[in-house]
Amino acid sequence: MKVQDKKIGEVFDFIGEENLTEENCYNRLGIYPVYSGQTENDGMVSNVNFFKEKEPCLTFTSYGSAGKLSFREGKFTIGRNCMGLRPKAEFKDKINIKWFLYTNNKLFIKNRKGDKDGQGLLNKTILENVKFQLPEDITYQNKISETYDKLFFIKDALNKIIININSLLIRPFYFGEKEHIKEISVKEIFDLISGNSGLTEEYIYTSVQNKDRPITFLGGSLNEEIIKIPLMSHPKKDGKIDYLDNREGILVVRKGKAGTIRYLSKGKYATNDDAYLLTLKKEYQDKIELKWITYEYKDLFLKYSSSSDNGTWNKGRFFNEAKIKIIPLKYQEKIVAYYDRLNELKKYLLDILKKIEFLVDKDFHID
């Protein structure tokens, strides 16, 4: 396929910004969008009763997160920290601007000036002599554009479905009769296994040479890498470390994102001072589905956390005050199955989204 090396300023006219303040926009509210250099809300900062542009063009952030390209159409105005690009008359039939958007956004990011991770700058002077390759075949450009459009359409649809799934995952469910509910204090339901003081990362890694590592170590982060440790000596007292022995449990974060919880399937688990382990008392092991607790009572655990960024979970208040409304086991199991299906669907959709993100981030071609 034949391509031509072109300068951006050779193909595009640059459209300058309108210096519209918040007061200007407020005094002239209307239906026409003003697009700025901000990244939130697709760059739209206001709707006003006038417009400066009425033909499709591209805009790019000129200051701040400089370089982000966007497609604009309809009637609109280009606001602060933003510039526009529109093909010159002689190139209108030779370039698909959405093709240019999808295939050359990295070129704009590459040429921005300033701190890579901070405030950046991009303008006509910087860009007008930057070269890009323009395919002579407009049909080819159209096919590339249509392919990207389809990918972004699917991506947006999947994101909307995931938002709906998330709204369902935070909603409590009960499929039985209210008279079957019994409210019970948590201190009657749970045994608590405290974290092992001094069980630091350094201590663990000096002790894991033993090939027999039956215990899963979990700290205060729900996303940290899981490691297996041997039944080692406690670093601060005589005897072995305290751990959950071959049973289901709930990990409760004590410090940091305090009060967040995680279900633990049957196994052997130990933790440090950053978390606690809860397990069912013997008399409730055939009456309560622990995973149901983690799905339905996340907010109850969070209620006993301090509100600071580095908060702590108040174990004493939780055991003295908190109560759980126990429903019949068959309904608990039904609710768990419902949540599990939602989580499986969410994971499946997120995997698809990752693949789409990989595709839209690559330069690909249609022969």
Secondary structure per residue as TSV (DSSP state, phi and psi in degrees):
chain	resnum	aa	ss	phi	psi
A	1	M	-	360.0	133.9
A	2	K	-	-78.7	133.6
A	3	V	E	-129.8	154.6
A	4	Q	E	-119.0	139.2
A	5	D	E	-80.3	120.0
A	6	K	E	-127.9	149.6
A	7	K	E	-88.7	144.6
A	8	I	H	-56.2	-42.7
A	9	G	H	-69.6	-16.7
A	10	E	H	-78.7	-31.2
A	11	V	H	-98.0	-33.4
A	12	F	E	-115.6	146.0
A	13	D	E	-89.8	140.6
A	14	F	E	-91.7	135.8
A	15	I	E	-109.7	121.8
A	16	G	-	-76.5	166.6
A	17	E	-	-83.6	158.1
A	18	E	-	-98.9	127.5
A	19	N	-	-81.1	75.5
A	20	L	-	-98.5	121.4
A	21	T	-	-85.4	169.6
A	22	E	H	-59.2	-38.1
A	23	E	H	-65.4	-41.7
A	24	N	H	-57.2	-46.4
A	25	C	H	-67.5	-41.5
A	26	Y	H	-63.0	-37.6
A	27	N	H	-77.0	-10.6
A	28	R	T	-132.8	48.1
A	29	L	E	-64.4	143.5
A	30	G	E	-166.5	-145.0
A	31	I	E	-112.5	-7.2
A	32	Y	E	-97.2	127.4
A	33	P	E	-72.0	149.1
A	34	V	E	-112.3	121.6
A	35	Y	E	-101.8	126.9
A	36	S	-	-115.2	-169.5
A	37	G	S	-85.8	1.9
A	38	Q	-	-69.8	157.5
A	39	T	S	-95.6	-20.7
A	40	E	G	-76.7	152.3
A	41	N	G	54.5	37.6
A	42	D	G	56.2	28.9
A	43	G	G	84.1	-6.4
A	44	M	E	-79.8	125.5
A	45	V	E	-107.2	-20.8
A	46	S	E	-166.8	168.2
A	47	N	E	-120.8	127.7
A	48	V	E	-123.6	173.2
A	49	N	S	-94.8	19.2
A	50	F	-	-144.1	168.2
A	51	F	-	-146.2	152.7
A	52	K	S	-109.1	-24.3
A	53	E	B	-123.6	145.3
A	54	K	-	-139.6	3.4
A	55	E	S	-113.0	147.7
A	56	P	-	-56.8	143.6
A	57	C	E	-157.1	177.1
A	58	L	E	-105.3	148.1
A	59	T	E	-121.4	152.8
A	60	F	E	-137.0	145.4
A	61	T	E	-69.1	125.9
A	62	S	-	-98.2	-18.7
A	63	Y	E	-147.8	140.7
A	64	G	E	102.8	-115.3
A	65	S	S	-83.1	60.2
A	66	A	T	-61.5	137.6
A	67	G	T	111.4	-12.9
A	68	K	-	-69.9	120.6
A	69	L	E	-93.6	143.0
A	70	S	E	-141.2	149.7
A	71	F	E	-93.5	133.0
A	72	R	E	-126.6	141.3
A	73	E	-	-147.1	170.8
A	74	G	S	87.4	-156.4
A	75	K	S	-105.5	127.3
A	76	F	B	-161.2	176.6
A	77	T	E	-133.6	142.4
A	78	I	E	-91.7	118.5
A	79	G	-	-94.6	-155.0
A	80	R	T	-71.6	150.1
A	81	N	T	58.6	35.3
A	82	C	E	-150.0	146.3
A	83	M	E	-135.1	160.3
A	84	G	E	-114.1	159.6
A	85	L	E	-131.6	128.5
A	86	R	E	-136.4	134.6
A	87	P	E	-57.4	140.2
A	88	K	-	-63.2	159.7
A	89	A	G	-53.5	-40.9
A	90	E	G	-74.2	-9.7
A	91	F	G	-112.9	1.6
A	92	K	T	-58.4	-35.1
A	93	D	T	-96.6	6.6
A	94	K	T	-114.8	-7.8
A	95	I	-	-139.9	133.8
A	96	N	-	-92.6	112.8
A	97	I	H	-67.0	-25.5
A	98	K	H	-73.1	-34.4
A	99	W	H	-58.7	-45.1
A	100	F	H	-62.0	-42.6
A	101	L	H	-57.2	-50.6
A	102	Y	H	-70.3	-30.4
A	103	T	H	-104.3	-8.7
A	104	N	H	-128.7	10.9
A	105	N	H	-61.6	-35.4
A	106	K	H	-62.3	-29.7
A	107	L	H	-63.3	-37.2
A	108	F	H	-70.9	-43.5
A	109	I	H	-61.1	-40.5
A	110	K	H	-62.2	-34.6
A	111	N	H	-96.0	1.9
A	112	R	-	-66.8	148.0
A	113	K	E	-104.3	154.1
A	114	G	E	107.7	-171.4
A	115	D	-	-63.8	127.6
A	116	K	T	-56.3	-40.3
A	117	D	T	-103.7	4.4
A	118	G	S	-119.0	-139.8
A	119	Q	-	-76.6	127.6
A	120	G	E	-113.5	164.6
A	121	L	E	-133.3	138.1
A	122	L	-	-151.6	131.4
A	123	N	-	-150.0	-175.6
A	124	K	H	-61.0	-43.0
A	125	T	H	-58.8	-40.5
A	126	I	H	-71.1	-38.9
A	127	L	H	-93.1	-26.5
A	128	E	T	-62.7	-26.1
A	129	N	T	-102.9	5.5
A	130	V	-	-73.0	132.2
A	131	K	E	-94.9	149.0
A	132	F	E	-143.7	164.0
A	133	Q	E	-97.1	123.7
A	134	L	E	-108.8	110.5
A	135	P	E	-62.4	138.6
A	136	E	S	-74.0	-23.1
A	137	D	-	-86.6	106.1
A	138	I	H	-67.8	-28.3
A	139	T	H	-62.8	-40.0
A	140	Y	H	-61.0	-46.4
A	141	Q	H	-59.6	-41.0
A	142	N	H	-63.7	-39.0
A	143	K	H	-65.9	-42.5
A	144	I	H	-61.8	-45.2
A	145	S	H	-61.0	-44.9
A	146	E	H	-62.9	-38.1
A	147	T	H	-64.4	-46.1
A	148	Y	H	-62.8	-41.0
A	149	D	H	-57.2	-43.0
A	150	K	H	-64.3	-41.8
A	151	L	H	-63.4	-43.4
A	152	F	H	-69.3	-32.9
A	153	F	H	-63.4	-45.7
A	154	I	H	-63.6	-41.9
A	155	K	H	-60.0	-46.1
A	156	D	H	-63.9	-41.0
A	157	A	H	-63.7	-42.4
A	158	L	H	-65.0	-41.6
A	159	N	H	-61.4	-37.8
A	160	K	H	-65.9	-40.1
A	161	I	H	-64.8	-41.9
A	162	I	H	-64.6	-38.5
A	163	I	H	-60.5	-42.6
A	164	N	H	-65.4	-39.8
A	165	I	H	-62.2	-44.0
A	166	N	H	-60.5	-37.6
A	167	S	H	-66.3	-33.1
A	168	L	H	-73.3	-34.8
A	169	L	H	-68.5	-21.5
A	170	I	T	-99.2	5.5
A	171	R	S	-98.8	128.1
A	172	P	-	-73.1	146.5
A	173	F	-	-129.2	147.2
A	174	Y	-	-152.0	129.7
A	175	F	-	-107.2	4.2
A	176	G	S	-107.8	-160.6
A	177	E	-	-95.7	145.9
A	178	K	G	-63.4	-29.1
A	179	E	G	-71.1	-11.3
A	180	H	G	-87.6	2.7
A	181	I	-	-90.8	132.7
A	182	K	E	-123.3	125.9
A	183	E	E	-91.2	123.1
A	184	I	E	-130.8	141.2
A	185	S	E	-65.5	142.4
A	186	V	H	-65.8	-26.5
A	187	K	H	-68.7	-18.6
A	188	E	H	-84.0	-17.8
A	189	I	H	-98.1	-40.5
A	190	F	E	-111.5	145.3
A	191	D	E	-100.5	146.0
A	192	L	E	-114.5	135.2
A	193	I	E	-112.7	115.3
A	194	S	-	-72.1	158.5
A	195	G	-	-69.4	158.6
A	196	N	B	-92.3	111.3
A	197	S	T	-61.1	133.3
A	198	G	T	84.9	1.6
A	199	L	-	-81.9	70.7
A	200	T	-	-84.1	167.7
A	201	E	H	-59.3	-41.2
A	202	E	H	-63.1	-43.8
A	203	Y	H	-63.2	-41.3
A	204	I	H	-62.3	-47.5
A	205	Y	H	-72.2	-16.8
A	206	T	T	-85.0	-5.6
A	207	S	T	-117.0	-4.2
A	208	V	T	-92.3	15.6
A	209	Q	T	-68.3	-24.2
A	210	N	S	-61.2	126.6
A	211	K	S	-68.4	-27.0
A	212	D	-	-83.1	104.2
A	213	R	-	-124.4	82.7
A	214	P	-	-84.9	-12.3
A	215	I	E	-107.7	133.7
A	216	T	E	-88.2	123.2
A	217	F	E	-92.1	131.7
A	218	L	E	-129.3	129.0
A	219	G	-	-99.4	-151.5
A	220	G	S	-87.6	-1.5
A	221	S	-	-102.2	130.0
A	222	L	T	-75.9	-13.1
A	223	N	T	-111.5	3.8
A	224	E	S	-71.4	159.9
A	225	E	-	-68.0	131.9
A	226	I	-	-80.4	134.8
A	227	I	E	-126.7	154.6
A	228	K	E	-100.9	138.7
A	229	I	E	-128.8	155.4
A	230	P	-	-76.8	169.8
A	231	L	S	-75.8	76.2
A	232	M	-	-83.0	170.2
A	233	S	B	-73.2	147.1
A	234	H	-	-68.2	132.8
A	235	P	S	-70.1	-17.8
A	236	K	S	-117.2	-6.6
A	237	K	S	-152.2	166.9
A	238	D	S	-68.3	154.2
A	239	G	S	94.6	-178.6
A	240	K	B	-84.7	164.8
A	241	I	-	-67.5	154.5
A	242	D	-	-81.5	135.0
A	243	Y	-	-153.6	162.0
A	244	L	E	-83.0	120.4
A	245	D	E	-100.6	98.7
A	246	N	E	55.8	45.5
A	247	R	E	-140.3	163.4
A	248	E	E	-70.1	157.6
A	249	G	E	-160.2	177.8
A	250	I	E	-127.2	126.9
A	251	L	E	-87.8	127.2
A	252	V	E	-116.2	119.6
A	253	V	E	-71.3	128.1
A	254	R	-	-94.2	-36.6
A	255	K	E	-129.1	146.8
A	256	G	E	93.1	-112.3
A	257	K	S	-82.2	61.0
A	258	A	T	-61.4	138.3
A	259	G	T	90.5	-10.3
A	260	T	-	-72.8	145.4
A	261	I	E	-127.8	163.3
A	262	R	E	-148.1	133.9
A	263	Y	E	-77.0	137.4
A	264	L	E	-118.0	118.0
A	265	S	E	-67.2	169.7
A	266	K	E	-54.6	126.8
A	267	G	E	176.5	-170.3
A	268	K	E	-111.1	123.8
A	269	Y	E	-135.7	142.2
A	270	A	E	-133.5	155.7
A	271	T	E	-142.3	175.8
A	272	N	B	-108.3	-161.6
A	273	D	T	-66.2	-10.9
A	274	D	T	-83.9	-5.1
A	275	A	E	-154.6	163.9
A	276	Y	E	-120.0	161.3
A	277	L	E	-119.3	131.0
A	278	L	E	-113.2	142.7
A	279	T	E	-140.8	157.2
A	280	L	E	-74.4	139.4
A	281	K	-	-64.5	155.7
A	282	K	G	-54.7	-39.1
A	283	E	G	-72.5	-10.8
A	284	Y	G	-112.2	3.4
A	285	Q	T	-66.9	-24.0
A	286	D	T	-107.0	13.6
A	287	K	T	-120.6	-16.4
A	288	I	-	-132.2	133.9
A	289	E	-	-92.8	111.2
A	290	L	H	-59.5	-36.7
A	291	K	H	-63.1	-32.0
A	292	W	H	-61.6	-40.4
A	293	I	H	-58.6	-46.4
A	294	T	H	-68.2	-29.2
A	295	Y	H	-77.2	-43.3
A	296	E	H	-93.5	-19.3
A	297	Y	-	-124.3	29.0
A	298	K	H	-56.0	-45.7
A	299	D	H	-65.3	-30.5
A	300	L	H	-63.6	-42.4
A	301	F	H	-66.9	-41.2
A	302	L	H	-65.1	-27.3
A	303	K	T	-59.0	-26.6
A	304	Y	T	-101.4	27.0
A	305	S	B	-110.8	145.7
A	306	S	-	-72.0	157.1
A	307	S	S	-88.6	-4.2
A	308	S	S	-71.7	162.8
A	309	D	T	-60.7	-32.7
A	310	N	T	-110.1	59.6
A	311	G	E	-74.2	173.3
A	312	T	E	-130.3	151.9
A	313	W	B	-96.4	129.6
A	314	N	-	-90.4	92.0
A	315	K	H	-59.5	-42.6
A	316	G	H	-61.6	-49.8
A	317	R	H	-63.8	-38.9
A	318	F	H	-59.3	-48.4
A	319	F	H	-73.4	-26.0
A	320	N	H	-84.4	-27.3
A	321	E	H	-115.7	-36.0
A	322	A	-	-70.0	143.1
A	323	K	E	-133.1	151.7
A	324	I	E	-124.5	134.2
A	325	K	E	-86.2	107.7
A	326	I	E	-87.9	126.5
A	327	I	-	-105.8	164.6
A	328	P	-	-55.0	145.1
A	329	L	H	-56.6	-37.9
A	330	K	H	-62.5	-32.1
A	331	Y	H	-77.5	-35.8
A	332	Q	H	-58.1	-46.8
A	333	E	H	-63.9	-36.7
A	334	K	H	-65.1	-42.1
A	335	I	H	-67.0	-42.5
A	336	V	H	-59.0	-44.4
A	337	A	H	-61.5	-37.9
A	338	Y	H	-64.4	-50.3
A	339	Y	H	-63.6	-41.1
A	340	D	H	-59.1	-42.3
A	341	R	H	-64.2	-40.4
A	342	L	H	-62.7	-42.6
A	343	N	H	-66.9	-37.7
A	344	E	H	-64.3	-42.5
A	345	L	H	-64.5	-42.7
A	346	K	H	-60.4	-45.1
A	347	K	H	-61.5	-42.4
A	348	Y	H	-61.0	-44.9
A	349	L	H	-68.0	-37.5
A	350	L	H	-65.0	-36.1
A	351	D	H	-63.5	-40.7
A	352	I	H	-64.7	-42.2
A	353	L	H	-60.0	-39.9
A	354	K	H	-61.1	-41.0
A	355	K	H	-66.3	-38.5
A	356	I	H	-66.1	-43.4
A	357	E	H	-58.4	-39.9
A	358	F	H	-62.6	-41.6
A	359	L	H	-68.3	-45.2
A	360	V	H	-72.1	-17.6
A	361	D	T	-87.2	-7.6
A	362	K	S	-101.4	152.6
A	363	D	-	-88.2	113.3
A	364	F	-	-124.9	162.5
A	365	H	-	-133.6	148.7
A	366	I	-	-111.5	122.7
A	367	D	-	-77.3	360.0
